[in-house]
Amino acid sequence: MSPVQAAVTAVLTQKFEVSPESIRPEATLESLDLDSLALAELALALQEELGVPVEEDEAAKHSTVGELVAALNAKRA
């Protein structure tokens, strides 16, 4: 598991109480029951955790966990 994937998983499980089994690359953020307020909180938490800006469209309802991790990995590279 990459450091970014680990950070995303940690934030989702700790801050939003998402079960670790639900956090799969193909899972959408909407399917994890994150509403628009939760998505904004997720973006802020990931910015703090990873030190990279997280755009609103990167943490959108239709985004998958895998897409979010890939976008954040690209920013850290």
Buried (B, 14 or more C-beta within 10 A) or exposed (E): EEEBBEBBBBBBBEEBEBEEEEBEEEBBBBBBEBEEEBBBBBBEBBBEBBEBEBEEEBBBBEBBBBBBBBBBBEBEE
